[in-house]
Amino acid sequence: MNKEEWLKNGYVTEPVDKTLDLKAEIDRLRKEKNAVILGHYYQSGEIQDIADFVGDSLALAQWAAKTDADIIVMCGVHFMGETAKVLCPEKKVLVPDFNAGCSLADSCPADKFAQFVKEHPDHTVISYVNTTAAVKAVTDVVVTSTNAKQIVDSFAKEEKIIFGPDRNLGNYINSITNRNMLLWDGACHVHEQFSVEKILELKAQYPDADVLVHPECKGTVAKLADKVASTAGLLKHAINSSKLNFIVATESGILHEMRKQCPEKNFIPVPPEDGTCSCNECNYMRLNTLEKLYNTLKYEWPEVTVDAEVAKEAVKPIQRMLEISEKLGL
């Protein structure tokens, strides 16, 4: 092992024996080490299939909070690992590749956001889960795309609210709650790439299709939707709908579960605006691979750490979100 090389690269670079049955070895290691593998819907299909639980950000946080495993392996992006560590400080939290960041979280530097909050002392701060622990530490309550509307609605209409960092989600919540929240100017590089033109082209080919849109997309795209919802909400709609064709404007990893749940239905991914590929993938999410998952279980690294003082403050808005979500039955 060359730990210095690992540290430089952000993941275990130890070569994996090509003859290994990786799925069997991963299964053996997680049982041997009492580890749980959590996977986001935006992971590759092979990681989703081997995970103990697959879900959106809210579901992953809920599972992390209640697991009795000694090790949590978060197959997603770094902020998800941080959230799990903040909720479970006594557990070892691993991510297969430290380079799996988030453009939305990066669009909201903690120091600048803290200054923004300081400049508006009379505002309640609501932050999207796609943020660093340091941003959550200056937040009153965290939300996900699954529960954002309901949590915003839990505050009085006259409440002054800062919503960050996703301007598209914030604008969408403003539009359906008739509010005027003060928005941080951030966005997800994947969802920003969806365009009206590409959706209209697909709609011309599939005129009977439902258009499914994630609320991190631009407002002009959301207006074309038959359903705007989180990944879990879009999946639920597809399962319950009598339609056979669906045009899907979110990260294409969700199509894996949609096709598993509804093999008789047709799911068409919306390509990015530049049209260089047939679907829109998050390059950060796809950094996680079976080989890296195997190595991270084998060597128990990279391990997520969060500064104790930051974690002490960051856990409060996350717990508040979980409490409100439980109360609302989400």
C-alpha positions in Angstrom: 0.0 0.0 0.0 1.2 3.5 -0.8 -0.8 5.7 1.6 0.9 8.9 0.3 -0.3 8.1 -3.2 -3.8 7.4 -1.9 -3.9 10.8 -0.1 -2.8 12.6 -3.2 -5.5 10.9 -5.4 -8.3 11.1 -2.9 -9.1 7.3 -3.1 -7.4 4.0 -2.6 -5.4 3.4 -5.7 -4.4 -0.1 -4.8 -4.9 -2.2 -8.0 -7.8 -4.7 -7.7 -7.3 -8.3 -8.8 -9.2 -8.7 -12.1 -10.1 -12.3 -11.2 -12.0 -11.2 -8.0 -15.8 -11.6 -7.9 -16.2 -8.0 -6.7 -19.8 -8.2 -5.7 -19.2 -11.3 -3.6 -16.1 -9.7 -2.0 -18.0 -6.5 -1.2 -20.8 -8.6 0.3 -18.3 -10.5 2.4 -16.5 -7.4 3.6 -19.7 -5.5 4.6 -20.9 -8.5 6.6 -17.5 -9.1 8.2 -17.2 -5.4 9.2 -20.9 -4.7 10.0 -21.0 -2.1 7.3 -24.0 -0.6 5.5 -23.7 0.6 1.9 -26.0 3.6 1.1 -26.4 4.6 -2.5 -27.9 7.6 -4.2 -30.3 7.3 -7.2 -27.6 9.1 -9.3 -25.1 6.3 -8.8 -24.3 3.8 -11.6 -26.7 0.9 -11.8 -24.1 -1.6 -10.6 -23.6 0.4 -7.4 -27.3 0.8 -6.9 -27.8 -2.9 -7.2 -25.2 -3.8 -4.6 -26.2 -1.1 -2.0 -28.2 -2.0 1.1 -30.4 1.0 0.5 -30.9 3.3 -2.4 -32.7 6.6 -2.1 -32.6 10.4 -2.4 -30.9 12.8 0.0 -33.7 12.7 2.6 -34.0 9.0 2.6 -30.2 8.5 2.9 -30.1 10.9 5.9 -33.0 9.1 7.5 -31.2 5.7 7.0 -27.9 7.0 8.3 -29.6 8.4 11.4 -31.1 5.0 12.4 -28.6 2.4 11.2 -26.9 0.1 13.8 -24.0 -0.5 11.5 -20.4 0.2 12.7 -19.4 1.6 9.2 -21.4 3.6 6.8 -20.2 3.6 3.2 -21.8 6.6 1.4 -22.0 6.0 -2.4 -22.9 9.5 -3.4 -21.0 12.7 -3.1 -18.9 14.2 -0.2 -21.6 16.4 1.4 -23.7 13.2 1.9 -20.9 11.6 3.7 -20.6 14.7 5.9 -24.3 14.6 6.7 -24.0 11.0 7.7 -21.0 11.7 9.9 -22.7 14.7 11.6 -25.7 12.5 12.4 -23.5 9.5 13.5 -20.3 11.0 15.0 -19.5 7.7 16.7 -19.6 5.7 13.4 -16.9 5.4 10.7 -18.2 7.0 7.5 -16.4 6.2 4.3 -16.8 7.5 0.7 -15.2 5.6 -2.2 -13.7 8.7 -3.7 -13.1 12.1 -2.0 -13.1 13.8 -5.4 -16.9 13.1 -5.6 -17.8 16.7 -4.8 -20.9 18.7 -5.7 -21.1 21.8 -8.0 -24.1 23.1 -6.1 -22.3 22.8 -2.7 -19.2 24.5 -4.3 -21.4 27.4 -5.5 -22.0 28.3 -1.8 -18.6 28.9 0.0 -19.2 28.7 3.8 -17.4 32.0 4.6 -19.4 34.0 2.0 -22.7 32.4 3.0 -22.0 33.2 6.6 -21.4 36.8 5.8 -24.6 36.9 3.7 -26.5 35.5 6.7 -24.8 38.0 9.0 -26.0 40.9 6.7 -29.6 39.7 7.1 -30.0 39.0 10.9 -33.8 39.1 10.8 -34.0 36.2 8.4 -34.6 32.5 9.1 -32.0 30.5 7.2 -33.1 27.5 5.2 -30.4 25.6 3.4 -30.7 22.8 0.8 -29.0 19.6 1.9 -26.6 20.0 -1.0 -24.2 22.1 1.1 -21.1 21.6 3.2 -21.4 21.0 7.0 -19.9 24.5 7.5 -22.9 26.0 5.6 -25.3 23.8 7.6 -23.7 25.2 10.8 -25.1 28.7 10.0 -28.5 27.3 9.0 -31.7 27.1 11.0 -33.2 24.1 9.1 -32.1 22.0 6.2 -34.4 20.8 3.4 -34.3 18.4 0.5 -36.2 18.6 -2.7 -38.6 16.1 -1.2 -39.6 18.2 1.8 -38.7 21.8 0.9 -42.2 23.0 0.2 -43.6 21.4 3.3 -40.9 22.8 5.6 -41.1 26.3 4.1 -44.9 26.1 4.6 -44.3 25.3 8.2 -43.2 28.9 8.7 -45.6 31.8 9.0 -46.2 33.7 5.7 -44.7 36.8 7.1 -41.4 35.0 8.0 -38.4 36.5 6.3 -36.4 33.6 4.9 -33.0 33.1 3.3 -33.0 30.1 1.0 -29.7 28.7 -0.3 -27.9 27.7 -2.3 -30.1 26.6 -5.3 -31.7 29.5 -7.0 -33.8 27.3 -9.2 -35.3 25.2 -6.4 -35.8 28.5 -4.4 -37.6 30.1 -7.3 -39.8 27.0 -7.7 -40.7 27.0 -4.0 -41.4 30.7 -4.1 -43.7 30.1 -7.0 -45.8 27.4 -5.4 -45.9 28.9 -1.9 -46.5 32.6 -3.0 -43.4 33.7 -1.0 -40.5 36.0 -1.7 -37.6 34.2 -0.1 -34.2 35.8 -0.4 -32.2 33.4 -2.6 -28.5 32.6 -2.8 -27.3 32.5 -6.4 -26.2 28.9 -6.7 -27.0 26.0 -9.1 -26.3 22.4 -10.0 -24.2 22.0 -13.2 -26.2 19.0 -14.2 -29.7 20.4 -13.9 -28.7 23.7 -15.4 -27.9 21.9 -18.6 -31.5 20.9 -19.4 -33.2 23.1 -22.0 -36.6 23.9 -23.3 -35.5 23.1 -26.8 -34.4 19.5 -26.1 -37.5 18.7 -24.2 -39.7 20.0 -27.0 -37.8 17.9 -29.5 -38.5 14.8 -27.4 -42.1 15.8 -26.8 -42.5 16.0 -30.6 -41.3 12.4 -30.8 -43.3 11.2 -27.8 -46.4 13.4 -27.7 -48.2 11.2 -25.2 -45.2 11.2 -22.7 -45.3 12.7 -19.3 -42.4 15.2 -18.7 -40.8 14.6 -15.3 -38.6 17.5 -14.0 -36.4 17.9 -11.0 -36.9 21.3 -9.2 -33.2 22.1 -9.5 -33.9 22.7 -13.2 -34.5 26.2 -14.6 -38.0 27.7 -14.3 -38.6 27.6 -18.0 -37.9 23.9 -18.0 -40.1 23.3 -15.0 -43.0 25.0 -16.7 -43.0 22.2 -19.3 -43.4 19.5 -16.7 -46.3 17.2 -16.0 -44.6 16.5 -12.7 -42.0 18.5 -10.8 -40.6 16.5 -7.9 -37.5 15.1 -6.2 -36.0 11.9 -7.6 -38.1 9.9 -5.2 -41.2 11.8 -6.1 -40.5 11.4 -9.9 -40.0 7.7 -9.3 -43.3 7.4 -7.4 -45.2 9.3 -10.1 -43.8 7.0 -12.8 -44.8 3.9 -10.8 -48.4 5.2 -10.2 -49.0 6.7 -13.6 -51.0 4.9 -16.4 -48.7 6.5 -19.0 -46.2 4.3 -20.8 -43.7 7.0 -21.9 -41.8 9.4 -19.7 -39.3 12.2 -20.6 -37.0 12.6 -17.7 -35.1 15.8 -16.9 -32.9 14.9 -14.0 -29.6 13.0 -13.6 -30.0 9.8 -15.6 -29.0 7.5 -12.8 -32.7 7.5 -11.6 -33.7 5.7 -14.8 -32.1 2.5 -13.5 -34.6 2.3 -10.7 -37.4 3.5 -12.9 -36.8 0.7 -15.3 -36.5 -1.9 -12.6 -39.8 -0.8 -11.0 -41.6 -0.3 -14.3 -40.0 -2.7 -16.9 -43.1 -2.3 -19.2 -42.6 1.5 -19.4 -40.3 3.7 -21.6 -38.0 6.3 -19.9 -36.3 8.8 -22.2 -33.4 10.8 -20.6 -33.2 14.5 -21.7 -29.7 15.2 -23.1 -27.8 18.2 -22.0 -28.2 21.5 -23.9 -25.0 21.0 -25.9 -26.2 17.6 -27.1 -22.9 15.9 -26.8 -24.4 12.7 -25.2 -27.8 11.1 -25.0 -28.2 11.6 -21.3 -27.1 14.0 -18.5 -24.8 12.4 -15.9 -23.1 14.0 -12.9 -19.4 13.4 -13.4 -18.9 13.6 -9.6 -21.5 10.9 -8.8 -19.9 8.6 -11.4 -16.5 8.7 -9.8 -17.6 6.0 -7.5 -17.0 2.5 -8.9 -17.2 -1.1 -7.7 -13.4 -1.2 -7.5 -13.3 1.9 -5.4 -16.1 0.6 -3.2 -14.3 -2.7 -2.7 -11.0 -0.9 -1.7 -12.7 1.5 0.6 -14.3 -1.4 2.5 -11.1 -3.3 2.5 -8.9 -0.5 3.8 -11.6 1.6 5.5 -10.5 4.8 3.8 -11.2 7.5 2.7 -12.9 8.4 6.0 -15.0 11.5 6.4 -14.2 13.8 9.2 -16.0 16.9 10.4 -14.7 19.5 12.8 -16.3 18.9 16.2 -17.5 22.5 16.6 -18.9 22.6 13.1 -20.6 19.3 13.6 -22.1 20.5 16.9 -23.9 23.3 15.0 -24.6 21.5 11.7 -26.4 18.6 13.4 -29.1 21.0 14.7 -30.7 22.0 11.4 -30.4 18.4 10.1 -32.2 17.0 13.1 -34.8 19.7 12.8 -35.4 18.6 9.2 -35.8 15.0 10.2 -38.2 15.9 13.0 -40.4 18.0 10.8 -40.3 15.4 8.0 -41.4 12.7 10.5 -44.2 14.9 11.8 -45.4 15.5 8.3 -45.1 11.8 7.4 -42.4 12.4 4.7 
